[in-house]
Amino acid sequence: MLKVAILDDYQNVAQEFVDLKKLSGRYEIKVFKEPFENEDDAIDKLKEFEALLVMRERTKITSNLINSLKKLKYIATSGMRNKAIDLEATNKRKIVVTGTEININPTCELTWALILGLAKNIKPEIDNMFQGYWQTTIGLELKGKILGIIGLGRVGSQVAKIAKVFGMQVMAWSENLNLDKCKELNVLPSSKEDLIQNSDFISIHVQGGERYKDCIKLDDFDKMKKTAFLINTSRGHIVNEDDLIIALSTNVIAGAGIDVYEIEPLPSSHKLRFLPNALLLPHIGYVTAENYSIFYNQMFENLESCVSGIPIRVIK
């Protein structure tokens, strides 16, 4: 039987979305619930497996890992893009990499949960209610505020549409900003500097990769309004984390809503966890029952197709 490893099932829910027992007649399946301690640990625990089912951008599938797993034939990832997989190395080894469909609306929904959470002081008010206090903060209205969107792609466009419903003004910037899309959505195209200086809320929706690494640094925070909030549901390394900690701890900006981090899971001792003006979530932007059902079922569909010699949803 083909040996299959399901990686990083943090919540131990894979079996809730696909019948692993039904598949056990064809595959020998092992679920890994915890992140690996390091790459050597991953190599040691995965060396006997022929197929890996991975949640995108959790475990890094590096060239060293790929070349160390001599029996590896197939990788199935959630989504059709996974920057954590070294595709050059998989191509050299002739390892078939496949992906799945993904619903993008949950990330937009979570973005607004963070914006509203910050504007209405949801977390401190919830905490204070449990301690017996009543009305301890003063919130903000969104109507008339300026939302700056970095990246007006599929998610950014959804975020912009909802901002209009709230009566907000919307600016957008990216290195490849589509002006036709701006016109269609009634969004003001902007330079990065103007967006940073004028926005009341800044929400990031560009793809990961080197192009936008450290896109927001300390000098950018210094240019923001002291009342501004930063939202990042995209990728951790787009915002320089050390600079974010400085900006929040010294009240250079009012606060931040963060769902993504440079290191995930975020270490329990990480400084971000202890900042009162940081609204933190554990990368749950895509973590929905609907998405998990798509991910796990299509991963096994992909695996079946690979075993039959006619792979589907191949990532090249």
C-alpha positions as YAML, in Angstrom:
chain: A
units: angstrom
residues:
- id: 1
  name: MET
  ca: [0.00, 0.00, 0.00]
- id: 2
  name: LEU
  ca: [1.06, 3.57, -0.73]
- id: 3
  name: LYS
  ca: [2.29, 5.30, 2.41]
- id: 4
  name: VAL
  ca: [0.62, 8.70, 2.81]
- id: 5
  name: ALA
  ca: [1.43, 11.42, 5.37]
- id: 6
  name: ILE
  ca: [-1.06, 14.18, 6.19]
- id: 7
  name: LEU
  ca: [1.03, 17.04, 7.58]
- id: 8
  name: ASP
  ca: [0.21, 19.80, 10.04]
- id: 9
  name: ASP
  ca: [-3.36, 18.81, 10.85]
- id: 10
  name: TYR
  ca: [-3.17, 21.12, 13.86]
- id: 11
  name: GLN
  ca: [-6.81, 20.64, 14.84]
- id: 12
  name: ASN
  ca: [-6.89, 16.90, 14.08]
- id: 13
  name: VAL
  ca: [-9.85, 17.37, 11.73]
- id: 14
  name: ALA
  ca: [-8.80, 15.67, 8.49]
- id: 15
  name: GLN
  ca: [-10.86, 12.61, 9.39]
- id: 16
  name: GLU
  ca: [-13.94, 14.83, 9.79]
- id: 17
  name: PHE
  ca: [-13.82, 15.87, 6.14]
- id: 18
  name: VAL
  ca: [-12.70, 12.68, 4.42]
- id: 19
  name: ASP
  ca: [-13.31, 9.04, 5.39]
- id: 20
  name: LEU
  ca: [-9.78, 7.88, 6.17]
- id: 21
  name: LYS
  ca: [-10.99, 4.43, 7.24]
- id: 22
  name: LYS
  ca: [-12.57, 3.91, 3.82]
- id: 23
  name: LEU
  ca: [-9.25, 4.78, 2.21]
- id: 24
  name: SER
  ca: [-7.20, 2.54, 4.51]
- id: 25
  name: GLY
  ca: [-7.63, -0.41, 2.17]
- id: 26
  name: ARG
  ca: [-5.63, 1.39, -0.51]
- id: 27
  name: TYR
  ca: [-3.36, 3.66, 1.51]
- id: 28
  name: GLU
  ca: [-1.41, 3.48, 4.73]
- id: 29
  name: ILE
  ca: [-2.19, 6.89, 6.19]
- id: 30
  name: LYS
  ca: [-0.54, 8.69, 9.09]
- id: 31
  name: VAL
  ca: [-1.69, 12.08, 10.37]
- id: 32
  name: PHE
  ca: [0.86, 14.47, 11.86]
- id: 33
  name: LYS
  ca: [-0.92, 16.86, 14.23]
- id: 34
  name: GLU
  ca: [2.09, 18.85, 15.43]
- id: 35
  name: PRO
  ca: [4.63, 20.94, 13.50]
- id: 36
  name: PHE
  ca: [7.99, 19.27, 13.10]
- id: 37
  name: GLU
  ca: [10.70, 20.45, 15.50]
- id: 38
  name: ASN
  ca: [13.05, 21.19, 12.59]
- id: 39
  name: GLU
  ca: [13.89, 19.91, 9.13]
- id: 40
  name: ASP
  ca: [15.95, 16.99, 10.43]
- id: 41
  name: ASP
  ca: [12.94, 15.91, 12.48]
- id: 42
  name: ALA
  ca: [10.74, 16.12, 9.38]
- id: 43
  name: ILE
  ca: [13.19, 14.09, 7.31]
- id: 44
  name: ASP
  ca: [13.41, 11.40, 9.97]
- id: 45
  name: LYS
  ca: [9.63, 11.08, 10.39]
- id: 46
  name: LEU
  ca: [8.75, 11.29, 6.69]
- id: 47
  name: LYS
  ca: [11.51, 9.16, 5.12]
- id: 48
  name: GLU
  ca: [9.25, 6.14, 4.51]
- id: 49
  name: PHE
  ca: [6.37, 8.05, 2.91]
- id: 50
  name: GLU
  ca: [5.60, 8.13, -0.81]
- id: 51
  name: ALA
  ca: [2.98, 10.89, -0.71]
- id: 52
  name: LEU
  ca: [2.62, 14.06, 1.37]
- id: 53
  name: LEU
  ca: [-0.68, 15.91, 1.82]
- id: 54
  name: VAL
  ca: [0.22, 19.38, 3.01]
- id: 55
  name: MET
  ca: [-1.62, 22.49, 4.14]
- id: 56
  name: ARG
  ca: [-0.10, 25.36, 2.23]
- id: 57
  name: GLU
  ca: [2.70, 27.30, 3.85]
- id: 58
  name: ARG
  ca: [2.84, 25.35, 7.06]
- id: 59
  name: THR
  ca: [5.72, 22.85, 6.76]
- id: 60
  name: LYS
  ca: [8.39, 24.13, 4.37]
- id: 61
  name: ILE
  ca: [8.98, 21.57, 1.62]
- id: 62
  name: THR
  ca: [12.55, 22.60, 0.82]
- id: 63
  name: SER
  ca: [14.96, 21.15, -1.72]
- id: 64
  name: ASN
  ca: [16.88, 19.49, 1.11]
- id: 65
  name: LEU
  ca: [13.71, 17.86, 2.45]
- id: 66
  name: ILE
  ca: [12.63, 16.77, -1.02]
- id: 67
  name: ASN
  ca: [16.02, 15.29, -1.88]
- id: 68
  name: SER
  ca: [16.24, 13.53, 1.48]
- id: 69
  name: LEU
  ca: [12.90, 11.74, 1.07]
- id: 70
  name: LYS
  ca: [14.03, 9.09, -1.38]
- id: 71
  name: LYS
  ca: [10.65, 7.34, -1.60]
- id: 72
  name: LEU
  ca: [8.61, 10.51, -2.22]
- id: 73
  name: LYS
  ca: [6.54, 10.46, -5.42]
- id: 74
  name: TYR
  ca: [3.58, 12.80, -4.86]
- id: 75
  name: ILE
  ca: [2.77, 16.02, -3.03]
- id: 76
  name: ALA
  ca: [-0.78, 17.40, -2.77]
- id: 77
  name: THR
  ca: [-1.21, 20.87, -1.31]
- id: 78
  name: SER
  ca: [-4.22, 22.94, -0.41]
- id: 79
  name: GLY
  ca: [-4.64, 25.72, -2.97]
- id: 80
  name: MET
  ca: [-3.04, 25.98, -6.38]
- id: 81
  name: ARG
  ca: [-0.08, 27.96, -5.09]
- id: 82
  name: ASN
  ca: [2.27, 27.11, -2.24]
- id: 83
  name: LYS
  ca: [5.41, 29.21, -1.86]
- id: 84
  name: ALA
  ca: [6.68, 26.76, 0.76]
- id: 85
  name: ILE
  ca: [7.23, 24.03, -1.86]
- id: 86
  name: ASP
  ca: [10.46, 24.14, -3.87]
- id: 87
  name: LEU
  ca: [9.01, 23.31, -7.28]
- id: 88
  name: GLU
  ca: [12.40, 23.34, -8.96]
- id: 89
  name: ALA
  ca: [13.49, 20.51, -6.68]
- id: 90
  name: THR
  ca: [10.27, 18.53, -7.19]
- id: 91
  name: ASN
  ca: [10.58, 18.90, -10.97]
- id: 92
  name: LYS
  ca: [14.16, 17.59, -10.88]
- id: 93
  name: ARG
  ca: [13.01, 14.58, -8.88]
- id: 94
  name: LYS
  ca: [9.94, 14.16, -11.11]
- id: 95
  name: ILE
  ca: [7.70, 14.36, -8.07]
- id: 96
  name: VAL
  ca: [4.14, 15.24, -9.08]
- id: 97
  name: VAL
  ca: [2.77, 18.28, -7.22]
- id: 98
  name: THR
  ca: [-0.97, 18.92, -7.28]
- id: 99
  name: GLY
  ca: [-3.25, 21.51, -5.70]
- id: 100
  name: THR
  ca: [-6.86, 22.16, -4.85]
- id: 101
  name: GLU
  ca: [-9.50, 24.79, -5.29]
- id: 102
  name: ILE
  ca: [-9.90, 27.32, -2.48]
- id: 103
  name: ASN
  ca: [-12.63, 29.74, -1.44]
- id: 104
  name: ILE
  ca: [-11.18, 33.25, -1.10]
- id: 105
  name: ASN
  ca: [-14.18, 34.85, 0.61]
- id: 106
  name: PRO
  ca: [-13.16, 33.67, 4.13]
- id: 107
  name: THR
  ca: [-10.05, 35.87, 4.04]
- id: 108
  name: CYS
  ca: [-12.13, 38.90, 3.10]
- id: 109
  name: GLU
  ca: [-14.59, 38.08, 5.87]
- id: 110
  name: LEU
  ca: [-11.79, 37.76, 8.42]
- id: 111
  name: THR
  ca: [-10.28, 41.05, 7.27]
- id: 112
  name: TRP
  ca: [-13.51, 42.78, 8.19]
- id: 113
  name: ALA
  ca: [-13.70, 40.92, 11.49]
- id: 114
  name: LEU
  ca: [-10.29, 42.40, 12.34]
- id: 115
  name: ILE
  ca: [-11.19, 45.90, 11.12]
- id: 116
  name: LEU
  ca: [-14.40, 45.91, 13.12]
- id: 117
  name: GLY
  ca: [-12.71, 44.32, 16.10]
- id: 118
  name: LEU
  ca: [-10.20, 47.16, 16.21]
- id: 119
  name: ALA
  ca: [-12.65, 49.94, 15.46]
- id: 120
  name: LYS
  ca: [-15.12, 48.80, 18.13]
- id: 121
  name: ASN
  ca: [-12.52, 47.62, 20.70]
- id: 122
  name: ILE
  ca: [-14.14, 44.19, 20.71]
- id: 123
  name: LYS
  ca: [-11.35, 42.30, 22.48]
- id: 124
  name: PRO
  ca: [-10.82, 44.68, 25.43]
- id: 125
  name: GLU
  ca: [-14.56, 45.08, 25.89]
- id: 126
  name: ILE
  ca: [-15.07, 41.30, 25.93]
- id: 127
  name: ASP
  ca: [-12.21, 40.89, 28.40]
- id: 128
  name: ASN
  ca: [-13.59, 43.68, 30.59]
- id: 129
  name: MET
  ca: [-17.11, 42.24, 30.55]
- id: 130
  name: PHE
  ca: [-15.74, 39.00, 32.01]
- id: 131
  name: GLN
  ca: [-14.10, 41.06, 34.76]
- id: 132
  name: GLY
  ca: [-17.32, 42.86, 35.61]
- id: 133
  name: TYR
  ca: [-16.67, 46.22, 33.94]
- id: 134
  name: TRP
  ca: [-19.07, 48.13, 31.67]
- id: 135
  name: GLN
  ca: [-18.29, 50.46, 28.70]
- id: 136
  name: THR
  ca: [-14.58, 50.98, 29.19]
- id: 137
  name: THR
  ca: [-13.58, 52.19, 25.71]
- id: 138
  name: ILE
  ca: [-14.84, 54.48, 22.96]
- id: 139
  name: GLY
  ca: [-15.08, 53.03, 19.48]
- id: 140
  name: LEU
  ca: [-14.82, 54.51, 16.00]
- id: 141
  name: GLU
  ca: [-17.27, 54.77, 13.12]
- id: 142
  name: LEU
  ca: [-16.12, 53.46, 9.75]
- id: 143
  name: LYS
  ca: [-18.25, 55.79, 7.64]
- id: 144
  name: GLY
  ca: [-16.08, 58.51, 6.11]
- id: 145
  name: LYS
  ca: [-12.81, 56.82, 7.09]
- id: 146
  name: ILE
  ca: [-10.16, 56.02, 4.49]
- id: 147
  name: LEU
  ca: [-9.26, 52.40, 3.82]
- id: 148
  name: GLY
  ca: [-5.94, 51.88, 2.04]
- id: 149
  name: ILE
  ca: [-5.70, 48.52, 0.28]
- id: 150
  name: ILE
  ca: [-2.29, 47.16, -0.69]
- id: 151
  name: GLY
  ca: [-3.11, 44.77, -3.51]
- id: 152
  name: LEU
  ca: [-6.40, 45.01, -5.41]
- id: 153
  name: GLY
  ca: [-6.58, 41.40, -6.56]
- id: 154
  name: ARG
  ca: [-9.35, 38.90, -5.85]
- id: 155
  name: VAL
  ca: [-9.36, 39.37, -2.07]
- id: 156
  name: GLY
  ca: [-8.53, 43.08, -2.12]
- id: 157
  name: SER
  ca: [-11.38, 43.74, -4.53]
- id: 158
  name: GLN
  ca: [-13.86, 42.01, -2.22]
- id: 159
  name: VAL
  ca: [-12.58, 44.04, 0.72]
- id: 160
  name: ALA
  ca: [-13.00, 47.26, -1.31]
- id: 161
  name: LYS
  ca: [-16.62, 46.45, -2.18]
- id: 162
  name: ILE
  ca: [-17.53, 45.97, 1.47]
- id: 163
  name: ALA
  ca: [-15.74, 49.18, 2.44]
- id: 164
  name: LYS
  ca: [-18.06, 51.04, 0.08]
- id: 165
  name: VAL
  ca: [-21.08, 49.53, 1.84]
- id: 166
  name: PHE
  ca: [-19.77, 50.99, 5.11]
- id: 167
  name: GLY
  ca: [-19.43, 54.39, 3.44]
- id: 168
  name: MET
  ca: [-15.64, 54.42, 3.50]
- id: 169
  name: GLN
  ca: [-13.33, 56.02, 0.97]
- id: 170
  name: VAL
  ca: [-10.93, 53.52, -0.58]
- id: 171
  name: MET
  ca: [-7.39, 53.99, -1.92]
- id: 172
  name: ALA
  ca: [-5.28, 51.24, -3.47]
- id: 173
  name: TRP
  ca: [-1.65, 50.65, -4.34]
- id: 174
  name: SER
  ca: [0.47, 47.79, -5.60]
- id: 175
  name: GLU
  ca: [3.37, 47.48, -7.97]
- id: 176
  name: ASN
  ca: [1.06, 46.18, -10.70]
- id: 177
  name: LEU
  ca: [-2.13, 48.06, -9.84]
- id: 178
  name: ASN
  ca: [-4.91, 47.59, -12.40]
- id: 179
  name: LEU
  ca: [-6.36, 51.03, -13.14]
- id: 180
  name: ASP
  ca: [-9.39, 49.56, -14.87]
- id: 181
  name: LYS
  ca: [-10.17, 47.61, -11.71]
- id: 182
  name: CYS
  ca: [-9.83, 50.82, -9.68]
- id: 183
  name: LYS
  ca: [-12.31, 52.58, -11.95]
- id: 184
  name: GLU
  ca: [-14.74, 49.65, -11.83]
- id: 185
  name: LEU
  ca: [-14.69, 49.62, -8.01]
- id: 186
  name: ASN
  ca: [-14.57, 53.40, -7.58]
- id: 187
  name: VAL
  ca: [-11.23, 53.09, -5.82]
- id: 188
  name: LEU
  ca: [-8.64, 55.87, -5.92]
- id: 189
  name: PRO
  ca: [-5.31, 54.66, -7.36]
- id: 190
  name: SER
  ca: [-2.49, 55.88, -5.18]
- id: 191
  name: SER
  ca: [1.22, 55.87, -4.58]
- id: 192
  name: LYS
  ca: [2.41, 53.78, -1.66]
- id: 193
  name: GLU
  ca: [3.48, 56.91, 0.22]
- id: 194
  name: ASP
  ca: [0.12, 58.68, -0.19]
- id: 195
  name: LEU
  ca: [-1.76, 55.56, 0.89]
- id: 196
  name: ILE
  ca: [0.38, 55.17, 4.00]
- id: 197
  name: GLN
  ca: [0.11, 58.81, 4.98]
- id: 198
  name: ASN
  ca: [-3.65, 59.21, 4.46]
- id: 199
  name: SER
  ca: [-5.29, 55.92, 5.39]
- id: 200
  name: ASP
  ca: [-7.15, 55.31, 8.64]
- id: 201
  name: PHE
  ca: [-6.98, 51.56, 8.04]
- id: 202
  name: ILE
  ca: [-4.43, 49.80, 5.84]
- id: 203
  name: SER
  ca: [-5.19, 46.25, 4.72]
- id: 204
  name: ILE
  ca: [-2.66, 44.03, 2.94]
- id: 205
  name: HIS
  ca: [-3.73, 41.71, 0.12]
- id: 206
  name: VAL
  ca: [-0.67, 41.08, -2.05]
- id: 207
  name: GLN
  ca: [0.90, 37.69, -2.64]
- id: 208
  name: GLY
  ca: [3.92, 36.51, -0.70]
- id: 209
  name: GLY
  ca: [7.37, 36.28, -2.24]
- id: 210
  name: GLU
  ca: [10.41, 38.52, -2.40]
- id: 211
  name: ARG
  ca: [8.67, 41.39, -4.21]
- id: 212
  name: TYR
  ca: [6.77, 42.51, -1.12]
- id: 213
  name: LYS
  ca: [9.09, 41.27, 1.62]
- id: 214
  name: ASP
  ca: [9.36, 43.97, 4.31]
- id: 215
  name: CYS
  ca: [6.95, 46.14, 2.32]
- id: 216
  name: ILE
  ca: [5.95, 47.84, 5.57]
- id: 217
  name: LYS
  ca: [8.88, 48.88, 7.76]
- id: 218
  name: LEU
  ca: [9.50, 51.34, 10.57]
- id: 219
  name: ASP
  ca: [9.83, 54.36, 8.28]
- id: 220
  name: ASP
  ca: [6.42, 53.46, 6.83]
- id: 221
  name: PHE
  ca: [4.90, 53.23, 10.30]
- id: 222
  name: ASP
  ca: [6.39, 56.63, 11.11]
- id: 223
  name: LYS
  ca: [4.50, 58.13, 8.14]
- id: 224
  name: MET
  ca: [1.13, 56.69, 9.18]
- id: 225
  name: LYS
  ca: [-1.44, 58.56, 11.20]
- id: 226
  name: LYS
  ca: [-1.05, 57.91, 14.92]
- id: 227
  name: THR
  ca: [-4.71, 56.86, 14.82]
- id: 228
  name: ALA
  ca: [-4.17, 54.37, 11.97]
- id: 229
  name: PHE
  ca: [-4.63, 50.60, 12.12]
- id: 230
  name: LEU
  ca: [-2.77, 47.99, 10.06]
- id: 231
  name: ILE
  ca: [-4.45, 44.73, 8.97]
- id: 232
  name: ASN
  ca: [-2.44, 41.80, 7.62]
- id: 233
  name: THR
  ca: [-4.24, 38.65, 6.48]
- id: 234
  name: SER
  ca: [-1.81, 37.99, 3.62]
- id: 235
  name: ARG
  ca: [1.71, 36.85, 4.60]
- id: 236
  name: GLY
  ca: [3.77, 37.55, 7.68]
- id: 237
  name: HIS
  ca: [6.98, 38.66, 6.01]
- id: 238
  name: ILE
  ca: [5.25, 41.49, 4.11]
- id: 239
  name: VAL
  ca: [5.35, 43.48, 7.36]
- id: 240
  name: ASN
  ca: [8.68, 43.66, 9.19]
- id: 241
  name: GLU
  ca: [7.68, 42.06, 12.47]
- id: 242
  name: ASP
  ca: [10.36, 43.69, 14.62]
- id: 243
  name: ASP
  ca: [9.33, 47.10, 13.31]
- id: 244
  name: LEU
  ca: [5.67, 46.30, 13.88]
- id: 245
  name: ILE
  ca: [6.41, 45.51, 17.52]
- id: 246
  name: ILE
  ca: [8.23, 48.84, 17.91]
- id: 247
  name: ALA
  ca: [5.37, 50.75, 16.25]
- id: 248
  name: LEU
  ca: [2.75, 49.13, 18.46]
- id: 249
  name: SER
  ca: [4.68, 49.25, 21.73]
- id: 250
  name: THR
  ca: [5.51, 52.95, 21.29]
- id: 251
  name: ASN
  ca: [2.04, 53.88, 19.95]
- id: 252
  name: VAL
  ca: [3.39, 55.07, 16.61]
- id: 253
  name: ILE
  ca: [0.12, 53.65, 15.25]
- id: 254
  name: ALA
  ca: [-3.10, 52.90, 17.12]
- id: 255
  name: GLY
  ca: [-3.15, 49.16, 16.57]
- id: 256
  name: ALA
  ca: [-2.92, 46.17, 14.27]
- id: 257
  name: GLY
  ca: [-5.02, 43.15, 13.36]
- id: 258
  name: ILE
  ca: [-2.77, 40.25, 12.38]
- id: 259
  name: ASP
  ca: [-3.55, 36.73, 11.16]
- id: 260
  name: VAL
  ca: [-0.16, 35.82, 9.62]
- id: 261
  name: TYR
  ca: [3.36, 35.70, 11.02]
- id: 262
  name: GLU
  ca: [6.97, 35.16, 9.98]
- id: 263
  name: ILE
  ca: [7.10, 32.03, 12.15]
- id: 264
  name: GLU
  ca: [3.99, 29.88, 12.46]
- id: 265
  name: PRO
  ca: [2.70, 28.73, 14.85]
- id: 266
  name: LEU
  ca: [3.62, 31.94, 16.63]
- id: 267
  name: PRO
  ca: [5.89, 31.09, 19.60]
- id: 268
  name: SER
  ca: [4.13, 31.39, 22.96]
- id: 269
  name: SER
  ca: [6.74, 33.87, 24.19]
- id: 270
  name: HIS
  ca: [6.58, 36.09, 21.10]
- id: 271
  name: LYS
  ca: [6.41, 39.81, 21.96]
- id: 272
  name: LEU
  ca: [3.38, 40.39, 19.74]
- id: 273
  name: ARG
  ca: [1.28, 38.26, 22.09]
- id: 274
  name: PHE
  ca: [1.74, 40.76, 24.92]
- id: 275
  name: LEU
  ca: [0.82, 44.01, 23.16]
- id: 276
  name: PRO
  ca: [-2.64, 45.31, 24.15]
- id: 277
  name: ASN
  ca: [-3.16, 47.09, 20.82]
- id: 278
  name: ALA
  ca: [-2.49, 43.96, 18.75]
- id: 279
  name: LEU
  ca: [-5.56, 41.92, 17.78]
- id: 280
  name: LEU
  ca: [-4.04, 38.54, 16.95]
- id: 281
  name: LEU
  ca: [-5.54, 35.45, 15.30]
- id: 282
  name: PRO
  ca: [-3.77, 32.12, 14.55]
- id: 283
  name: HIS
  ca: [-3.82, 32.22, 10.71]
- id: 284
  name: ILE
  ca: [-7.48, 31.28, 10.37]
- id: 285
  name: GLY
  ca: [-8.21, 33.32, 7.24]
- id: 286
  name: TYR
  ca: [-8.73, 30.18, 5.15]
- id: 287
  name: VAL
  ca: [-9.66, 27.83, 8.00]
- id: 288
  name: THR
  ca: [-13.34, 27.09, 7.38]
- id: 289
  name: ALA
  ca: [-15.35, 23.89, 7.18]
- id: 290
  name: GLU
  ca: [-16.09, 24.64, 3.53]
- id: 291
  name: ASN
  ca: [-12.43, 25.08, 2.62]
- id: 292
  name: TYR
  ca: [-11.24, 22.06, 4.60]
- id: 293
  name: SER
  ca: [-13.83, 19.90, 2.87]
- id: 294
  name: ILE
  ca: [-12.50, 21.08, -0.50]
- id: 295
  name: PHE
  ca: [-8.86, 20.67, 0.54]
- id: 296
  name: TYR
  ca: [-8.91, 17.17, 1.94]
- id: 297
  name: ASN
  ca: [-11.32, 15.67, -0.57]
- id: 298
  name: GLN
  ca: [-9.51, 17.12, -3.56]
- id: 299
  name: MET
  ca: [-6.11, 16.14, -2.17]
- id: 300
  name: PHE
  ca: [-7.21, 12.51, -2.17]
- id: 301
  name: GLU
  ca: [-8.83, 12.92, -5.60]
- id: 302
  name: ASN
  ca: [-5.46, 14.20, -6.78]
- id: 303
  name: LEU
  ca: [-3.65, 11.29, -5.19]
- id: 304
  name: GLU
  ca: [-6.00, 8.80, -6.83]
- id: 305
  name: SER
  ca: [-5.38, 10.45, -10.19]
- id: 306
  name: CYS
  ca: [-1.62, 10.29, -9.69]
- id: 307
  name: VAL
  ca: [-1.72, 6.61, -8.79]
- id: 308
  name: SER
  ca: [-3.83, 5.91, -11.88]
- id: 309
  name: GLY
  ca: [-1.25, 7.72, -14.02]
- id: 310
  name: ILE
  ca: [-3.44, 10.66, -15.08]
- id: 311
  name: PRO
  ca: [-2.70, 13.46, -12.57]
- id: 312
  name: ILE
  ca: [-5.19, 16.30, -12.18]
- id: 313
  name: ARG
  ca: [-4.75, 19.84, -10.84]
- id: 314
  name: VAL
  ca: [-1.00, 19.68, -11.44]
- id: 315
  name: ILE
  ca: [1.12, 22.60, -10.21]
- id: 316
  name: LYS
  ca: [4.11, 23.26, -12.45]
...
